[in-house]
Amino acid sequence: MKKHTATKIITHSSISYAGMNYRLILFRTVVQKLLALKKVADLLHIDMKDTIAFGDGLNDIEMLQAAGTGVAMGNGKDIVKSVADFTTTHVDNEGIYEGLKKLALLS
């Protein structure tokens, strides 16, 4: 994975552009994930209501609540699942793929 920086807030990212669709994977360093999500949405001119966040830990709660769609991983803590819009399968059982299918973003 290539290392990119966006105003030194995101240290590792992967952005794919396909028409108007963006995909971003954030890896936590010392920055709150919500702050990173907001910064990337702003840089890409995407309204927060149009963002999707996946998470499983306590450090993901704010991000899941702020995203347009918050998806908890099946292996996530119960409190994380309680704030998400829905729960997908375990991260080790293609959780993100299954979540994107449920959102009709993949077939």
Secondary structure, DSSP 8 states (H G I E B T S, - for coil): -----BTTTBSS--EEEETTEEEE----SSS-HHHHHHHHHHHTT--GGG-EEEE-SGGGHHHHHHSSEEEE-TTS-HHHHHHSSEE---GGGTHHHHHHHHTTS--
